[in-house]
Amino acid sequence: MVKTLKFVYDMILFIFLYLVAKNVAESIECRTVADCPKLISSKFVIKCIEKRCVAQFFD
């Protein structure tokens, strides 16, 4: 019984994380860089590439 409940819990968690990741993967449409959200970070910059806002990470 406990193993069954744990399995159901794990499946619900996995499906939820998959759906969240799927929504995050959809990017914001833009025409210029000004259309993209402004985020202050030294690790990445958001640019408008092929009419989509894309985060470019720095090493």
C-alpha positions as CSV (number, residue, x, y, z in Angstrom):
1,M,0.0,0.0,0.0
2,V,2.8,2.4,0.9
3,K,4.7,1.6,-2.3
4,T,1.6,2.3,-4.3
5,L,1.0,5.6,-2.7
6,K,4.6,6.6,-3.2
7,F,4.5,5.6,-6.8
8,V,1.3,7.7,-7.4
9,Y,3.0,10.7,-5.6
10,D,6.1,10.3,-7.7
11,M,4.1,10.2,-10.9
12,I,2.1,13.3,-10.0
13,L,5.3,15.1,-9.1
14,F,6.9,14.0,-12.4
15,I,4.0,15.1,-14.5
16,F,3.8,18.5,-12.7
17,L,7.5,19.2,-13.3
18,Y,7.2,18.2,-16.9
19,L,4.3,20.6,-17.5
20,V,6.1,23.4,-15.7
21,A,9.3,22.8,-17.8
22,K,7.2,22.8,-20.9
23,N,5.7,26.2,-20.1
24,V,9.1,27.7,-19.3
25,A,10.5,26.5,-22.6
26,E,8.0,28.6,-24.5
27,S,9.7,31.9,-25.0
28,I,8.3,35.4,-25.2
29,E,7.7,36.9,-28.7
30,C,9.6,40.2,-29.5
31,R,10.6,42.5,-32.3
32,T,13.5,44.2,-30.5
33,V,15.5,43.7,-27.3
34,A,13.3,46.3,-25.6
35,D,10.3,43.9,-25.9
36,C,12.1,41.3,-23.7
37,P,11.9,41.4,-19.9
38,K,14.6,43.2,-18.0
39,L,16.5,41.0,-15.6
40,I,19.5,42.1,-13.7
41,S,22.0,39.2,-13.6
42,S,25.7,38.9,-14.3
43,K,25.2,35.3,-15.4
44,F,23.1,35.8,-18.5
45,V,21.7,38.4,-20.9
46,I,18.3,38.3,-22.6
47,K,18.3,39.0,-26.3
48,C,15.7,39.0,-29.1
49,I,16.8,36.3,-31.5
50,E,14.5,35.2,-34.4
51,K,11.5,37.1,-32.8
52,R,11.9,35.2,-29.5
53,C,13.4,36.4,-26.2
54,V,16.3,34.1,-25.5
55,A,18.6,34.0,-22.4
56,Q,22.3,33.7,-23.3
57,F,24.4,32.4,-20.4
58,F,28.0,33.4,-19.7
59,D,30.6,31.0,-18.3
